[in-house]
Amino acid sequence: MPPILLAVDKTYPKGLMWFRRDLRVDDNAALYRALRACRQVLCVFVFDKAILDALPTVDRRVEFIRESLVELEAELRALGGGLIVRHAVAAQEIPAIARELGVQAVFANRDDEPDALERDAKVFGALANAGVTFHTYKDSTVFDRDEVMTKTGQPYTVFTPYKRAWLAKLDSFFLKSYPVRNHVDALVPSPQAWGEPVPALREIGFEKSNLSTLEIPTGTRGAGQLFEDFFERIDRYDQARDFPAVRGPSYMGIHLRFGTVSIRQMASLSHQLSLQGNTGAATWLSELIWREFYFQILAHFPHVHKGGESKSFRPEYDKIQWHHGKHADQLFDAWCQGRTGYPLVDAAMLQINQSGYMHNRLRMVAASFLCKDLGLDWRRGEAYFALHLNDFELASNNGGWQWASSSGCDAQPYFRIFNPVTQSERFDPEGKFIRRYLPQLAGLSNAAIHAPWLASPVELEAAGVKLGETYPKPVVDHAEAREKTLQRYGVARAKSLQK
């Protein structure tokens, strides 16, 4: 892993800023350091084939990145710079570009996901062999790695004490923005031979998605628009966030993932409001801290996802005997396609399939249903979310699935199992969310729509619902599945204690 290095003013004649998951100019740690350390700064982004080649040809995230790069390139050009965009294997291309441009240093913001660390180690080595320095900086979190530890110097594995320590350590220093625009005179245009526009999606092997139809705003302007909207309703966030039919969430996830917004600015504003007694802002700040909690878990306990494989934080839960075979595959397909017969679960899965987004409450409900109603390995769901979520973060996705499956740190106890019907009745009481994604159930009453199989034949007929035809019958009985899950987890724990 490359060391964390600091650069003093104008150490280098020429430097290269490597944009990755930080697609913005303002409050960009690595860009600020590059501008301070170099007399001339060029900028580059690489559509990394090592990542993209494994993706389907239609991927909203790739389109989001591409559209955000168009805005970033225009902004850099307006400031006197430019953006070189390449489609290649980044671990090979960055050292090659550094040599061709004759830079003395490369600057980038850290990415602590395992594959990114491996890539950066290769880049570090190749650059070192060429006599080029590689500087990396913290940018996607307020605190990372070893910055929030216990009094004995150990990483936290329980969220609440981690949150207390996080808040106790927080001060204006950690939330201060980097004044990038004070130093943009160091930006220089891309060499004429390198000044090609941001490639179209087809040029990098992708097709357009429904991103624009969904009206998901891209770039820093899009992030600003979303946050302005959220700021108007942030004081209600703690109440509204659990109801999927209400505009309660921030919808900032994809912008935090790709760095079109600064985490420092988000945390600073929510912290200020929370100190003024704004419970909605305090709740949202807590969600941001959860994100950082999972980041440091991944950093300190890499076994949770290593070599492309996820393992339980608590090893005893790797002893669970999940369902396998043809029937298990059929159950998984039903879950993926929104055909489980449980309306809230099915509507949630249709939401992610159609939009790449799933409401946070529903992520917990859908994940619990997969593991504890269907008895399927949580890693199957983790991989499905990783492929489909616009805001996919490896650490948060892994942590969330381990929480739901009770296999992770500070996870939900295995004997607490979401009831998909009562969750539906509580958080979508009028069935508005369900009706949005399952219009075939729209004619059912608010009482019946949560569990259609319990509705009377007369009501089903009046609503035009034919169980097993227009809408599936439940693939499992929740009460029976709950008992099997308690037994499954109990046996795994017993076997672990015997050794």
C-alpha positions as CSV (number, residue, x, y, z in Angstrom):
1,M,0.0,0.0,0.0
2,P,1.4,3.4,-0.9
3,P,2.5,5.6,2.0
4,I,0.7,8.7,2.9
5,L,2.9,11.5,1.8
6,L,2.6,15.3,2.2
7,A,4.0,17.7,-0.4
8,V,5.1,21.2,0.3
9,D,4.6,24.2,-2.0
10,K,6.1,23.8,-5.5
11,T,8.2,20.8,-4.8
12,Y,7.7,19.5,-8.4
13,P,7.9,21.2,-11.8
14,K,5.0,19.1,-13.1
15,G,2.5,16.8,-11.5
16,L,-0.4,14.6,-12.5
17,M,-3.8,14.6,-10.7
18,W,-5.5,11.2,-11.1
19,F,-9.3,11.5,-10.5
20,R,-11.0,8.3,-9.4
21,R,-14.0,8.4,-7.0
22,D,-13.7,12.1,-6.4
23,L,-15.3,13.7,-9.5
24,R,-15.3,17.3,-8.4
25,V,-13.0,20.3,-8.3
26,D,-14.0,22.0,-5.0
27,D,-12.8,20.6,-1.7
28,N,-10.8,17.9,-3.4
29,A,-7.9,16.9,-1.1
30,A,-5.5,15.4,-3.8
31,L,-6.2,18.2,-6.3
32,Y,-5.5,20.8,-3.7
33,R,-2.2,19.1,-2.7
34,A,-1.2,18.7,-6.4
35,L,-1.8,22.4,-7.1
36,R,0.1,23.4,-4.0
37,A,3.0,21.1,-4.7
38,C,3.5,21.6,-8.5
39,R,4.2,24.5,-10.8
40,Q,2.1,22.7,-13.4
41,V,-0.7,20.2,-12.9
42,L,-2.3,18.0,-15.6
43,C,-5.4,15.9,-14.8
44,V,-6.4,12.4,-15.9
45,F,-9.2,9.9,-15.5
46,V,-9.1,6.3,-16.6
47,F,-12.1,4.2,-17.4
48,D,-10.4,1.1,-15.9
49,K,-10.9,-2.0,-17.9
50,A,-10.0,-4.1,-14.9
51,I,-13.3,-2.9,-13.4
52,L,-15.5,-2.3,-16.4
53,D,-14.9,-5.5,-18.4
54,A,-16.8,-7.5,-15.8
55,L,-19.9,-5.3,-15.9
56,P,-23.0,-5.7,-18.2
57,T,-23.1,-3.4,-21.2
58,V,-25.9,-1.3,-19.7
59,D,-24.8,0.1,-16.3
60,R,-26.2,3.3,-14.8
61,R,-23.0,3.8,-12.8
62,V,-20.8,4.0,-15.8
63,E,-23.2,6.4,-17.5
64,F,-23.3,8.5,-14.3
65,I,-19.5,8.6,-14.3
66,R,-19.4,9.5,-17.9
67,E,-21.9,12.4,-17.6
68,S,-20.1,13.7,-14.5
69,L,-16.8,13.6,-16.3
70,V,-18.2,15.8,-19.0
71,E,-19.0,18.4,-16.4
72,L,-15.7,18.0,-14.6
73,E,-13.8,18.4,-17.9
74,A,-15.6,21.6,-18.8
75,E,-15.0,23.0,-15.3
76,L,-11.3,22.2,-15.4
77,R,-11.1,23.8,-18.9
78,A,-12.8,26.9,-17.7
79,L,-10.2,27.2,-14.9
80,G,-7.3,26.9,-17.4
81,G,-6.7,23.2,-17.2
82,G,-8.1,20.1,-18.9
83,L,-8.8,16.4,-18.4
84,I,-7.2,13.5,-20.2
85,V,-9.6,10.5,-20.3
86,R,-8.4,7.1,-21.2
87,H,-10.0,3.6,-21.5
88,A,-7.4,1.2,-20.4
89,V,-6.1,-0.9,-17.4
90,A,-5.3,1.9,-14.9
91,A,-2.5,0.0,-13.2
92,Q,-0.6,0.1,-16.5
93,E,-1.9,3.3,-18.0
94,I,-1.1,5.7,-15.2
95,P,2.6,4.9,-15.1
96,A,2.7,5.1,-18.9
97,I,1.0,8.5,-18.9
98,A,3.3,9.8,-16.2
99,R,6.3,8.8,-18.2
100,E,5.0,10.3,-21.5
101,L,4.0,13.6,-19.8
102,G,7.3,13.8,-17.9
103,V,5.7,14.4,-14.5
104,Q,7.6,14.0,-11.2
105,A,4.6,13.1,-9.1
106,V,1.2,11.6,-9.3
107,F,-1.6,12.6,-6.8
108,A,-4.7,10.7,-6.0
109,N,-7.3,10.3,-3.2
110,R,-7.3,7.0,-1.4
111,D,-9.6,4.2,-2.1
112,D,-9.4,1.5,0.5
113,E,-11.3,-1.3,-1.3
114,P,-9.2,-4.4,-1.7
115,D,-8.9,-4.3,-5.5
116,A,-8.1,-0.6,-5.4
117,L,-5.3,-1.1,-2.9
118,E,-3.9,-3.9,-5.0
119,R,-4.0,-1.6,-8.1
120,D,-2.4,1.3,-6.2
121,A,0.4,-0.9,-5.0
122,K,1.2,-1.8,-8.6
123,V,1.0,1.8,-9.7
124,F,3.2,2.8,-6.7
125,G,5.8,0.2,-7.7
126,A,5.8,1.1,-11.4
127,L,6.1,4.9,-10.7
128,A,8.9,4.3,-8.2
129,N,10.8,2.4,-10.8
130,A,10.4,5.4,-13.1
131,G,11.5,7.8,-10.4
132,V,8.0,9.3,-10.0
133,T,6.5,9.8,-6.5
134,F,2.9,8.7,-5.7
135,H,1.0,10.8,-3.1
136,T,-2.4,9.6,-1.8
137,Y,-4.8,11.5,0.5
138,K,-7.9,10.9,2.6
139,D,-11.0,12.4,0.8
140,S,-14.0,10.1,0.8
141,T,-14.4,10.0,4.6
142,V,-14.0,12.4,7.5
143,F,-12.0,9.8,9.5
144,D,-10.5,6.6,8.1
145,R,-8.2,3.8,8.9
146,D,-6.6,4.4,12.4
147,E,-8.0,7.8,13.1
148,V,-10.8,6.6,15.5
149,M,-9.6,3.9,17.8
150,T,-10.3,2.6,21.3
151,K,-8.2,3.8,24.2
152,T,-6.1,0.6,23.9
153,G,-5.5,1.3,20.2
154,Q,-7.9,-1.3,18.9
155,P,-10.5,-0.8,16.1
156,Y,-14.1,-0.5,17.2
157,T,-16.4,-3.4,16.4
158,V,-19.5,-1.9,17.9
159,F,-21.2,1.1,16.3
160,T,-22.4,3.2,19.3
161,P,-19.0,3.6,21.0
162,Y,-17.4,4.2,17.6
163,K,-20.0,7.0,17.0
164,R,-19.3,8.5,20.4
165,A,-15.5,8.5,19.7
166,W,-16.1,9.8,16.2
167,L,-18.1,12.8,17.5
168,A,-15.7,13.4,20.3
169,K,-12.8,13.7,17.9
170,L,-14.7,15.9,15.4
171,D,-13.6,19.5,15.3
172,S,-13.4,22.2,12.6
173,F,-9.9,21.0,11.5
174,F,-11.4,17.7,10.1
175,L,-14.3,19.5,8.4
176,K,-12.4,22.3,6.9
177,S,-12.7,22.5,3.1
178,Y,-9.6,22.5,0.8
179,P,-9.5,26.0,-1.0
180,V,-8.8,24.5,-4.4
181,R,-9.7,27.6,-6.4
182,N,-7.1,29.7,-4.6
183,H,-4.4,27.7,-6.5
184,V,-5.9,26.9,-9.9
185,D,-3.2,29.0,-11.6
186,A,-1.1,25.8,-11.6
187,L,-3.6,24.0,-13.9
188,V,-2.4,23.7,-17.5
189,P,-4.3,22.4,-20.5
190,S,-3.9,18.9,-21.7
191,P,-1.3,18.6,-24.5
192,Q,-3.0,19.0,-27.9
193,A,-2.4,15.4,-28.8
194,W,-4.1,14.3,-25.6
195,G,-7.1,16.7,-25.7
196,E,-9.8,14.4,-27.0
197,P,-13.3,14.8,-25.5
198,V,-14.7,12.5,-22.9
199,P,-15.5,9.3,-24.9
200,A,-19.1,8.4,-25.6
201,L,-20.5,5.3,-23.9
202,R,-20.2,3.2,-27.0
203,E,-16.6,4.0,-27.4
204,I,-15.9,2.2,-24.1
205,G,-18.2,-0.7,-24.8
206,F,-21.4,0.5,-23.0
207,E,-25.0,1.4,-24.0
208,K,-27.2,4.1,-22.6
209,S,-29.3,3.2,-19.6
210,N,-32.5,4.7,-18.2
211,L,-30.5,7.2,-16.1
212,S,-31.9,10.3,-17.8
213,T,-35.4,8.9,-17.7
214,L,-35.1,8.3,-14.0
215,E,-34.0,12.0,-13.7
216,I,-30.9,11.1,-11.6
217,P,-28.8,14.3,-11.7
218,T,-25.1,13.9,-12.4
219,G,-22.0,15.8,-11.5
220,T,-21.5,18.5,-8.9
221,R,-24.4,20.5,-10.2
222,G,-26.7,17.5,-9.8
223,A,-25.4,16.9,-6.3
224,G,-26.0,20.5,-5.4
225,Q,-29.6,20.3,-6.7
226,L,-30.3,17.2,-4.7
227,F,-28.8,18.5,-1.5
228,E,-30.7,21.8,-1.8
229,D,-33.9,19.7,-2.0
230,F,-32.8,17.6,1.0
231,F,-31.8,20.6,3.0
232,E,-35.4,21.8,2.8
233,R,-36.7,18.7,4.5
234,I,-33.7,17.5,6.6
235,D,-35.4,18.4,9.8
236,R,-38.0,15.6,9.1
237,Y,-35.4,13.0,8.0
238,D,-35.6,11.1,11.3
239,Q,-39.3,10.6,10.8
240,A,-39.7,10.3,7.1
241,R,-36.7,8.1,6.2
242,D,-38.4,4.9,7.0
243,F,-41.4,5.3,4.7
244,P,-40.6,4.3,1.1
245,A,-43.7,6.1,-0.3
246,V,-42.5,9.4,1.1
247,R,-39.6,11.6,-0.1
248,G,-37.7,11.1,3.1
249,P,-34.1,9.9,2.2
250,S,-31.3,12.3,1.0
251,Y,-30.7,10.4,-2.3
252,M,-27.1,11.5,-2.0
253,G,-25.7,8.0,-2.0
254,I,-24.5,7.9,-5.6
255,H,-22.9,11.3,-5.3
256,L,-21.0,10.3,-2.1
257,R,-19.9,7.1,-3.9
258,F,-18.4,8.9,-6.8
259,G,-17.3,12.0,-5.0
260,T,-19.4,14.6,-6.9
261,V,-20.0,16.0,-3.4
262,S,-17.7,16.5,-0.4
263,I,-18.2,14.3,2.6
264,R,-16.7,17.1,4.7
265,Q,-19.3,19.6,3.6
266,M,-22.1,17.1,4.2
267,A,-20.9,16.2,7.6
268,S,-20.1,19.8,8.6
269,L,-23.6,21.1,7.8
270,S,-25.4,18.2,9.4
271,H,-23.2,18.5,12.5
272,Q,-23.9,22.2,12.8
273,L,-27.6,21.6,12.5
274,S,-27.6,18.7,15.0
275,L,-25.8,20.9,17.6
276,Q,-28.8,23.3,17.2
277,G,-31.2,20.5,18.1
278,N,-32.2,19.4,14.6
279,T,-33.0,15.7,15.2
280,G,-33.3,15.0,11.4
281,A,-29.8,16.3,10.8
282,A,-28.5,14.4,13.7
283,T,-30.0,11.2,12.4
284,W,-28.5,11.8,8.9
285,L,-25.1,12.5,10.5
286,S,-25.4,9.1,12.2
287,E,-26.0,7.5,8.9
288,L,-22.8,9.1,7.6
289,I,-20.9,7.7,10.6
290,W,-22.3,4.2,9.9
291,R,-20.7,4.5,6.5
292,E,-17.4,5.3,8.0
293,F,-17.8,2.6,10.6
294,Y,-18.0,0.0,7.8
295,F,-15.1,1.6,6.0
296,Q,-12.8,1.1,9.0
297,I,-14.2,-2.5,9.6
298,L,-13.1,-3.3,6.0
299,A,-9.7,-1.7,6.6
300,H,-9.0,-3.5,9.9
301,F,-10.7,-6.8,9.2
302,P,-10.0,-7.5,5.5
303,H,-11.2,-11.1,5.9
304,V,-14.8,-9.8,5.5
305,H,-14.0,-9.4,1.8
306,K,-10.7,-10.7,0.5
307,G,-9.8,-12.1,-2.9
308,G,-13.2,-11.2,-4.2
309,E,-14.9,-13.4,-1.6
310,S,-16.9,-12.3,1.4
311,K,-16.7,-14.1,4.8
312,S,-18.6,-13.5,8.0
313,F,-17.0,-11.1,10.5
314,R,-18.0,-13.6,13.1
315,P,-16.6,-16.9,11.8
316,E,-19.1,-19.1,13.6
317,Y,-21.7,-17.9,11.2
318,D,-19.8,-19.3,8.3
319,K,-21.0,-22.7,9.7
320,I,-24.6,-22.0,8.8
321,Q,-26.0,-24.6,6.4
322,W,-27.8,-22.4,3.8
323,H,-30.1,-23.9,1.3
324,H,-28.5,-25.1,-2.0
325,G,-29.6,-26.8,-5.1
326,K,-32.3,-26.4,-7.7
327,H,-35.1,-25.3,-5.3
328,A,-32.7,-22.8,-3.7
329,D,-31.9,-21.4,-7.1
330,Q,-35.7,-21.1,-7.8
331,L,-36.2,-19.2,-4.6
332,F,-33.3,-16.9,-5.4
333,D,-34.7,-16.2,-8.8
334,A,-38.1,-15.4,-7.3
335,W,-36.4,-12.9,-4.9
336,C,-34.4,-11.3,-7.7
337,Q,-37.4,-10.9,-9.9
338,G,-39.9,-9.7,-7.3
339,R,-42.0,-12.8,-7.3
340,T,-41.9,-14.0,-3.7
341,G,-45.6,-13.4,-3.1
342,Y,-44.8,-10.8,-0.3
343,P,-45.7,-7.5,-1.8
344,L,-43.3,-5.2,0.1
345,V,-40.3,-7.5,-0.7
346,D,-41.4,-7.8,-4.3
347,A,-41.9,-4.0,-4.7
348,A,-38.4,-3.4,-3.2
349,M,-36.8,-5.8,-5.7
350,L,-38.7,-4.2,-8.6
351,Q,-37.5,-0.8,-7.4
352,I,-33.8,-1.8,-7.6
353,N,-34.2,-3.7,-10.9
354,Q,-35.9,-0.7,-12.5
355,S,-33.9,2.1,-11.0
356,G,-30.7,0.9,-9.4
357,Y,-32.0,2.4,-6.1
358,M,-33.6,0.7,-3.1
359,H,-35.0,2.5,-0.1
360,N,-32.8,1.9,3.0
361,R,-35.6,0.4,5.1
362,L,-36.4,-1.9,2.3
363,R,-32.8,-3.0,1.9
364,M,-33.0,-4.4,5.4
365,V,-36.4,-6.0,4.8
366,A,-35.3,-7.6,1.5
367,A,-32.0,-8.8,2.9
368,S,-33.6,-10.3,6.0
369,F,-36.2,-12.1,3.8
370,L,-33.4,-13.6,1.6
371,C,-31.4,-14.9,4.6
372,K,-34.1,-15.7,7.2
373,D,-37.2,-16.5,5.3
374,L,-35.7,-18.2,2.2
375,G,-32.6,-19.6,4.1
376,L,-30.3,-18.5,1.3
377,D,-26.6,-17.4,1.8
378,W,-26.4,-13.7,2.4
379,R,-23.5,-13.5,-0.1
380,R,-25.9,-14.2,-3.0
381,G,-27.8,-11.1,-2.1
382,E,-24.7,-9.1,-1.5
383,A,-23.5,-9.9,-5.0
384,Y,-26.9,-9.0,-6.5
385,F,-26.9,-5.6,-4.8
386,A,-23.3,-5.0,-5.8
387,L,-24.3,-5.5,-9.4
388,H,-27.4,-3.4,-9.4
389,L,-27.1,-0.6,-6.8
390,N,-26.2,2.8,-8.2
391,D,-24.6,3.8,-4.9
392,F,-22.8,0.5,-4.3
393,E,-20.0,0.8,-1.8
394,L,-18.2,-2.5,-1.0
395,A,-17.8,-1.7,2.7
396,S,-21.4,-0.5,3.3
397,N,-22.9,-3.3,1.2
398,N,-20.9,-6.0,3.0
399,G,-21.6,-4.5,6.4
400,G,-25.3,-4.1,5.6
401,W,-25.7,-7.7,4.5
402,Q,-23.7,-9.0,7.5
403,W,-26.0,-6.9,9.7
404,A,-29.1,-8.4,8.2
405,S,-27.8,-11.9,8.3
406,S,-26.5,-11.5,11.9
407,S,-23.0,-12.5,10.9
408,G,-21.3,-9.2,11.2
409,C,-20.0,-6.8,13.9
410,D,-22.7,-5.2,15.9
411,A,-25.3,-7.0,13.8
412,Q,-29.0,-7.6,14.4
413,P,-29.3,-10.6,16.8
414,Y,-30.1,-13.8,14.8
415,F,-33.4,-14.3,16.7
416,R,-34.7,-10.9,15.6
417,I,-36.3,-11.6,12.2
418,F,-38.2,-9.0,10.2
419,N,-41.8,-10.0,9.5
420,P,-42.4,-8.7,5.9
421,V,-46.1,-8.3,6.5
422,T,-45.9,-6.2,9.7
423,Q,-43.0,-4.2,8.2
424,S,-45.3,-3.5,5.2
425,E,-48.2,-2.5,7.4
426,R,-46.1,-0.2,9.5
427,F,-44.0,1.5,6.9
428,D,-46.3,1.5,3.9
429,P,-49.7,1.5,5.7
430,E,-51.7,2.7,2.7
431,G,-49.8,0.5,0.2
432,K,-48.7,3.5,-1.9
433,F,-45.3,2.1,-2.5
434,I,-46.5,-1.3,-3.2
435,R,-49.1,0.0,-5.8
436,R,-46.4,2.0,-7.5
437,Y,-44.4,-1.2,-8.4
438,L,-47.2,-3.8,-8.3
439,P,-50.1,-2.2,-10.1
440,Q,-51.8,-5.6,-10.4
441,L,-52.5,-5.3,-6.7
442,A,-53.8,-1.7,-6.8
443,G,-57.5,-2.7,-6.4
444,L,-56.9,-4.4,-3.0
445,S,-57.8,-2.5,0.1
446,N,-55.1,-1.0,2.3
447,A,-55.7,-3.8,4.8
448,A,-55.4,-6.6,2.2
449,I,-52.6,-5.4,0.0
450,H,-49.9,-6.4,2.5
451,A,-50.8,-10.1,2.5
452,P,-53.0,-10.8,-0.6
453,W,-53.2,-14.5,0.3
454,L,-55.2,-13.6,3.4
455,A,-57.8,-11.6,1.4
456,S,-61.2,-13.1,0.9
457,P,-62.0,-14.7,-2.5
458,V,-64.6,-12.0,-3.0
459,E,-62.1,-9.2,-2.5
460,L,-59.5,-10.8,-4.7
461,E,-62.0,-11.3,-7.5
462,A,-63.2,-7.7,-7.2
463,A,-59.6,-6.4,-7.4
464,G,-58.8,-8.6,-10.4
465,V,-56.2,-10.5,-8.5
466,K,-55.7,-14.2,-9.2
467,L,-53.1,-15.7,-6.9
468,G,-50.7,-17.9,-8.8
469,E,-51.5,-16.1,-12.0
470,T,-51.6,-12.3,-11.8
471,Y,-49.6,-12.3,-8.6
472,P,-47.7,-15.3,-7.1
473,K,-48.6,-17.1,-3.9
474,P,-46.1,-16.8,-1.1
475,V,-43.0,-19.0,-1.8
476,V,-42.6,-19.7,2.0
477,D,-44.7,-19.3,5.1
478,H,-43.0,-16.7,7.3
479,A,-43.9,-18.3,10.6
480,E,-42.5,-21.7,9.5
481,A,-39.4,-20.1,7.9
482,R,-38.8,-18.2,11.2
483,E,-38.7,-21.4,13.2
484,K,-36.3,-23.1,10.7
485,T,-34.1,-20.0,10.8
486,L,-33.8,-20.1,14.6
487,Q,-32.9,-23.8,14.4
488,R,-30.4,-23.2,11.6
489,Y,-28.6,-20.4,13.5
490,G,-28.8,-22.3,16.8
491,V,-27.2,-25.4,15.3
492,A,-24.4,-23.3,13.8
493,R,-23.7,-21.6,17.1
494,A,-23.8,-24.9,19.0
495,K,-21.2,-26.5,16.6
496,S,-19.0,-23.4,17.0
497,L,-19.1,-23.6,20.8
498,Q,-18.2,-27.4,20.8
499,K,-14.8,-26.6,19.2
